[in-house]
Amino acid sequence: MAASPATAGSRSNPAVLLTVTCLGQFMVLLDNTIVGAALPDMQHRLHTELTGLQWIVDAYVLLVAMLLLSGGVFADRFGRKRVYLTGVAVFTAASLLCALAPSLGWLIAGRVLQGIGAAALSPASLALLAAAYPVPQERMKAIGMWAGFSGIGLAAGPVAGGVLTEAFGWPAIFLVNLPIGVVLLLIGARHLGESRNPNAPAIDVPGTVLSVLAVGVLTYGLIEGAARGWTSPLILGSFAAAAILLAAFIAVEARRSAPMLPLGLFRQRLFTVSNTAMTVVGFALMGSSFFFSQFFVYVQGSSILRAGLQTLPLSLAMVVVSPYAGRLAARYGFRIVVTVGLALAGLGLLALGTVHADTDYGNVWWRLGIASAGFALAMSPLTGAAIQAVRPQEGGLASGISSTTRQIGAVFGVAVLGAIVRARQSGGASFESGLNSAFLAAGAVTLVTAVFTGLWLAKSRPAHATTAPQPSAEAVTPLNEAPANSH
């Protein structure tokens, strides 16, 4: 079959392409959860406070969130193989920098570079798959395999992080990426075929820069506010600067012919409500999971290895439930499944807000499982709702925006819930009490969002039954496959 103009380029061996793209996504997803297990050791060895740990996580998530959409456009415009391998190279080199980091500042710099690499690697891997499998049924099978590897990476992270950190210290969690990255570069350079979309839109440089700056400055204010004082000139100035940058971003996007974020999409209620709910999902899920290992280590006295194992129900519930979420939404509609999922997640987080140092693990793991299963139920249908709200040719963009809003929520979740913990400690409360307040806040926000979606999310079913396995919870899945879908 001759390549269409939108996929002009050489052909890849499908089996090799599937293996390489899945392994790349596995590496990204492994990094998402493996870091959480090592946070207590990082705090001890790097002599940092909670603020430092927040930056270790948010420096990565922030760059991924704000560059996902641009990464997909880069892949379509400059070559999916080229961008994929560049992303792998940057991610691998950044992992080495993280492992060798002599200080917190160097580690945060490495995490920023990791985020840039992941924002190129992940959308390019999916774009390669979409271009290589033009038949919808074959494409769904390939994406299902890709999503499955995402789930494996997600589930393996806490255990692998606990084992590696306990045996060798936190740098080992980054060194594990090196052999994977080298193998991907060697095989990919030789066996992947190049493809691109000659009609891909121009890169929205002003929109990308303004979005990174706006969210970055706001995140700085939220993370540093508790330490420097919420009324200090620096913090108030950061909030003011964030508001100005956000206004500038909106003005620029409204005037561009091909913006990275078409603001007109938000005139659709279904699109706006689904992305608002997805932001809350990222906020509550990532914000709360940031503290799980710290709870088990600092509050309940677990070892780092044991803490990694104790957080495993979170990942396993996500992996088990995620493939069924789309099918349930196809059968019962978005509103019911999303509302039930968010309600379960909120109740699970509220239940976690009542655990203490002497709470037996048998009375903790099911709370993690309920919260995780609830989030897994909500995420895929929320993406499906966003896609259904737009025209078919905008489906890839809508899915990318959905993933971006989840990542933005994650950035703010780590920042805001961390600020709650620090504020409680500044008032004389224990770390345990601070964690309880953070979990209760995340649960309350999630439950309010459940009510919101129950009232406002349209009673609509997907136009196409979304029965294929969906990318797992923490997957960086921009799904920028609009050009491939238009072949």
N, C-alpha and C positions, 0 to 999 in steps of 0.2 A: 504494500500500500504506500503510495507516494505521500510524502509529507506535505501538508497544507502550508500556505504561507505563514499561518500563525504558529506552526511548529517546525519551521524550516530548520534543517540541521541533520546531523547524522543520527542513526538509530542505535539504541543500546540493546544489549542482551537483557530481556525482561527479568530473568531470574537474578542476574547480577545487580541490575538496577534496583529491584525490590529489596535485595539483601543490603545493599549499600545505604539506601535511603532509610530503611527501617533501623539499621544499626546507628545511623547518625541521630535519628530521633530518640532512640534508646539512650544514647549518651547525654543528650540534652535533658531528658526526663529524669535520668538517674541523678544528674547534678542538682535538679530541683529539690529532691527529697533527701539526698545524701548529706547536704550541708546542714540541714536541721539537726541531724543526729550529732554533728560535731560542734555545735554552738557552745555547749558547756566547756569543752576542751579549749576552744578558741578563746573564750573569755578568761580562762585560767592562764593559758600560756602567753597570750598577747596582753594580759593585764588591762583589759578594757571593761567598760561598764555596759549596761544594757543598750545605751545609745550606739556604741560601736557595733554591737551585734545587729542592730536594726540596719545600719549602713551596709554591713556585709551582705545582708539579704536584699535590701531595697536598691542598692547600686546595680545589682544584676537585673532585678525585676523591672526597674524603671526603664533601663535601656531596651529591654525586650519589649515592654509595653509600647513605647513610643516609636520603635523602629520596625515593628512587625509589618505594617501596611507598606512602608517604603521598601522593605526587604522583598516582598512579593513583586513589586513593580521593578525593582532592580533585576530580579531573576528573569522576568519576562523580557525586559528591554536589553540586557547585556549578556544574556545566556544563562540558562538554569544550571548547567554543569559548572560554569565558571564561578557563579555566585555561591553555589553549594560548596565547592571545594575551597573557595576563599573563606567561607564561613567556618568550615571544618578547621582550616589552618589557623584562623584567628582564635577559635575556641580552644584548640589544642595548645597553642602558644600561651594563651592567657591562663590556661590551667597550670602550665609549668610556672608561670609567674606567680600565681596564687600559692603554689606549693613551696616556692622558694622565698616568699615574701618575708622580709625580716621584721616588718612592723605592720600595724593596722592600716596605715595609709597605703602601703604597697599592696596589701591584700585587697583593699577596696578598689584600687586602680585595676588590679587583675580581674576583679568581678565586673567592672565596667566593660573591659574588653571581652570578657566571656559573654556578657549580654549582647554586645554588638555582633559577635560571632553567631550566637544562637538566633538572633533576629534575621540573619542572612541564611543560615543553615536550614532552619525549620521550614519557612515558606518555600525555599528552593527545592527541598526534598519532596514536598507535596506537589509542587508544580512539575517536577520531573516525572512523578508518577502519573499525574493527570495527562501530561503530554504523551506518555508512553502507552497509555491504555485509553484510546479514544472511545471504545465501546463501553457504554455506561455500566453494564453488569460486571465486566472485567475490572473496570475502574473501582467500583464499589468493593470488590473482593480485595484488590490491592490496598485500598485505603483502610479496609478492615484489618488487614495484616499489619499495616503501618500503625494503626491505632492500638492493636494488640501488643506490639513491641513497646509502645508508649506506656501501656499499663504495666508491663513487666518491669520497665525501668522505674516507674513510680513505686511499685511494690517492693522492688529490691533495694531502693535507696536507704530506708531506715536500717535494715539489717546490715547491708554492706557498710554503711557509715559507722554503725556501732562496732562492727568487727574491726574495720581498718583503723578507726580512731583509738579503740582500746589497745590494739597491738602496736601501732606505729605512730600514733598522734594524728592530729587533724590534717597535716599536709598530705597524708596518704590518700585522702578522699579526692584530691585533685590529680594526683599522679596516676590514678587509675584511668583517667581519660587519655593519657598519652599513647599507650599501645593501641587503643581503639582509634584514635585520630590518625595515627601513622598508617594503620591498615586501610582506613577509609581513603586516605590521600593516595596511597599506592594503587589500590584497586580502582578507585574512581577515576584517576587520571588516565588509566590505561583502557578501561572498559566502558565508561559512561559515554553516551553520545550527547552531543550538544543540541540544544533546541532553544528557540527564542520566539518572541512575538514581535514582528516588525512594527505592528500597529500599537504597541504598548504606549500608554501615556507618558508624558515627560515627568521626571522626578519633581515632586513638590518640595523643593529645598526650603523655601521660607516657612511653609507649614510645618515641615519636620523639625526645623530648628526651633521655631516658636513653641511647638508642643513640648519638646524636650525641656526647654528652659522653663516654661510655665509650670509643668508638673514637678520638675526638679526643684525649683525654688520653693514651691508650696510644700513639698516633702521635707525640705531642709527646715522650714519653719515648724512643721509638725513634730519632727524628730528632736530638734534642738530646743524647742520651746520650753519643755519641762526642765531642761538643765540650765538654760540661760535666763529663763523668766519670760512668761508670756507677754509681758508689757515692755520688754527691753526694746530699744530702738532697732536692733538688728532683726529681731523676730517680727516686729510690726512692719519693718521695712520689707522683709521677705514676703509677707502676706500681701502688702500693697503691690510689690513688684509682680507677684504671681497674678494678681487681678489685672494689672496692666498688660502683661504678656498674654493672658487668656483673651482679653478683649482684642488685642492685636491679631492673635491667631484667628479668632472668629471673623474679623474684618478681612483678613487676607484670604481665608477660605471662601468667604462669600463672593469675592471678586474673581477668583481664579476659574478658568474654563475647565481645568481638570484637577480639582483639589484632592488631597489625600483623604479628606473627610467631607464628602458632599453633605452640607448642612440640610439640604432639602429632604433627605431621607428621614429626618426626625419629625417631619410633618405627619408621618404615618404613626398613628397611636400605637399600633402593634410593635413597630420597630422601636419606638421610644421606650415603651414600657418594658419590653424584653431586654433592652440594653441597660436600662436602669436596674432591673433585677439582677442582671449578670454582673454589674458593678458591685452590688451588695454581696453576691456569691463570692467574688474574689476577695472583697473586704473581710468577710466573716471567716471564710475558709483559710486563707493564707494568714490573716492576722492572728487567728487562734492557733493554727498549727505551728506558728513560729514559737509558741511557748510550750508545746507538748513535751519535748525532750527536757526542757528546763524544769518543767513541773516534776517530772519523774526523778531527775537528778538532784535538784536543789530542795524540793519540798519533801519528796518521799525517800530520798537517799539511795536511789538506784545507781548502778554503774552505768557508764555510757553504753556499753553493749546491751545491757538489760533494757535500758530506756529505748534503744532502737527497736528491740523486739516488742516492747510494750506499745509502741506507736503503730505497729504493723496492722492492727484492725482498721485503722483509718484508710490505708492504701488498699487493703484487700477488699473492703466493702466497696470502695470506688471501682475497682477492677471488675468485681462481680456484678454490680448493679448497672454500670454505665452501658453495656451492650443492650440492655432491655429498655432503657429510658426512651429511645426513639420509637420503639415498637409500641410502647404504652401510649405515647403521645399520638401516634398514628391511629390508635384504636379509640382512645378516650378524649383526645383533644389536648391542646397545649395547657389550657387554663387549669384543668383538674390536676394533671401530673405535676406541673410547676408548683401549684399551690400546696399540694400534699408534700412535695419534696422540700420546699422551703419551710413548711411547718415542722416537718420531722427534723430538719437541720437546726432550726431554732430551738426546738425542745431539747435536742441533744446537747446543744451548747449551754442552755440554761441548766441542764442536769450536771454538766461539767463544772459549772460555776458553784456547785455545792460540795465538790470533793475536797478533801483535806489530807493532811500528812498521814493520818491513820486510816484512811479509806482503803479497804482491801482492793487489790487489782481486779478481783472478780466483780466488784461493783463499779469499776471504772471502764473496762474495755467495751462493754455494751453501749456506753454513752458515746464513746468514740465512733463505734460502728453505726449508731443511729444518725449521728450528725453527718458522717461521711456518706451514708446511703442516701440521705436526704439531698445533699448537694449533688450527688451523682444523678439522682432522678431529675433534678432541675436543669442541669447544664445543657445537655443535648437538646431538649425541647426548647429551651430559650434561644439557642442558636437556630433551630428550625423555625421558630416563630419570626426571628429577625429576617431570615432568608425568604420566608413566605410573604413578608410585608413589602418586598421590593420586586422589581421586574426580574425575569429569569436571567437576563444578562448581567444583573447586578448581584447575583447570588454569592459569587466569590468575595466581592467587596463587603457584602453584608456579614458574611461569616468572619471575615478578617476583623471587621469593626467589633463584632461580638467578642472575639478573642482579646482584642485590644482593651475593651472596657473591663473585661475580667481581670486583666493584668494591671490596669490602672487601679481597680478596686483593691488588688493585692498590695500594691505600693502603699496606698492609704491605710489599709488594714494593719500592716506592720507598724506604720508610723503612729496611727491614732491609738490602737490598743496598747502599744508600747508607752505612749504618753499617759494613758490611764494608769498603767502600772507604776510609772515613775511618780505621777502625781500622788497616788496613794502612799507610796513609800516616803515621799517628801512630807506628807502629813503625819508620819509616824507609824503607818501600818506596815505589816510584814509583807514580804514578797508573795507569800501564799495568799494573803488578803487581796493584794493587787491583782494577782492572776484571777481570783474569783470574780473581781469586779470587771476585768477585761472579758472573761467568758460570758458573764451575764449581759454585758453591753452588746457583745456580738450576737448573742442569742435574741435579745430584745429587738435589735435592728432587723435581724432575719425574720422574726415573727411578724413585725410590722410590714415588711416587704411581702410576706406571704398574704397578708390581708389585702395589701395594695394590688398585687397581681390577681388575686381572686376576684377583686371588684373591677379591674380595668383591663386585664389581658383578654383579648377577644376570644369568643367561643368559636374557634376555628380549628380545622384539622389540616395537617400538611397536605399540600396538593399532590405531593409524591410521598408515598409511604416510606418513612425513614427507618427502615428495618435493618440497615447495615450497622455494624458496630461503630460506635462513636468514639472519637478520641477521648482519652481518659482525662481525669479532672485537672491535673496540674500540667497537662500537655500544653506546650506552646504551639498552638495549632491555628495559624492565621488562615489556612485554607484559601489562599489566594490563587484560585484556579479558574478565575473568570475567563481568561484568554483560552485556556484549554477547553473549557466547557462550551466555548463558542465555535469550536472547530466544526 
